[in-house]
Amino acid sequence: MNGTLHAMVASGQTAEEKARVEKLKIEFELELMMIDMNLKHLFQRYQHELAAVAKDDRQEIYLTLDEHEATAIQNAKTLYQRVQALQNRGSV
């Protein structure tokens, strides 16, 4: 993603376009940081349950996500879709 945004900043033809892409890059970085923080919390909170599942894939354990963890997962999906759109069409 960063490579795509760096290329877009470098090839931006106007100052407005470069500013728009730079702002988009900052938004992506902030979103990634928030997702990372909340997923780390999720993994820490459920580390024993996740370790049990990793040892025996026949176990089915459902995790109850708090509001921030659920938001992080939804935001990760949304961010993935935005990055795919950016790479495929050159815009978000």
N, C-alpha and C positions, 0 to 999 in steps of 0.2 A: 504494500500500500504506500509506504513512504517513498519508494522508488517512483511509483506512478505520480504521486503528488510533486515530488522534486522535479520530475521531467515536465510536468504541466507548468510549474512555476518558471522553470528555465525557458520553456517555449512560449509562455504567455506573451501575447502580442501587445497588449495594452497594460498600463499600470493598474487599471481597474480589474482586469482579468487576473493579473498576478496577485493583487490584494485579495481577491475572492478565493483563489486557490490557497493562498497562505492562511486565510481565515479558516477554510475548510480543513486544512492540515492541523491547525491548532485544535479545532473541534474534535477531529478524529483522535488526536493524542489524549485529550482530556477524557473523552468517552472510554478509550482503552484503559486509562488509568483507573477510572471508576469501576469498570467491569472487573479488572484485575483485583482491585481491593476487595470487592464484594465476593468474588469467587474464592479468593484466599480465605476469607472468613467462613464461607460455606465448607470448604475442604477441611479447615481446622475444626470446625464445629462437629463435623461428621467423620473425622478421621478414622475412628474405630469401625464404624459401619462400612466405610469405603474399603478399608483394609480387609474386612471379612469377605466382602463381595469379590475383591481382587484374588483372594485365595481360593474361593469356591464360586464359580460363575453360575452355579445352580441356585444360589440364594437370590431371592427377590426382596430387596429392601427399598421401600419408598421413603424418600426424604421429604420432610416438611420444610419448605423454604420460608424464610421470613420475607418481609416486603422488599428489602434491599436486595436480597439474593435473587428473588423472582424477577425483579427489575433488571438486575445484571444479566440474567439469562436472556430475557427478552431483548435487552439492548444489544447483546452480543449477536443475536439473530439479525436484528435490524441493521447493525453495523456491517455484518457480513453481506447483506443484500445491497447496502449502499456501496460497499467496496466493489462488489461484482458489477454493479451498474456503472460505476466510475471506470473500471477497467474495460468493460465491454463497449460503452458508448462515449466515454470521455467526459461524462457529466453525471451529477447526482440529482 
